[in-house]
Amino acid sequence: METVRIEAFSGMASGLFNLVKDGRVEEYRQAAYELRSTRPGTHETEKWNGPISFHPDGTVMALNTLPVRRRRPL
């Protein structure tokens, strides 16, 4: 029997995180807005083995399909 495994990642740029951590909400909103035009294009994410979603608030979600592993018989 074969098993498919998927990894999930989420995060944001460290600069955006620091603004949120420091409570600088308006600066975060402006920086997230400016970051929208600098996101990687599809050609830059082709090396990834799954979908990547760049959200307007500066966060990223990515799924990675891992190679199929054969399960050992019980």
Beta strands, then each sheet from edge to edge (+ up, - down):
strand 1: 2-3
strand 2: 6-12
strand 3: 52-54
strand 4: 59-65
strand 5: 69-70
sheet 1: 1+ 5-
sheet 2: 2+ 4- 3+
end
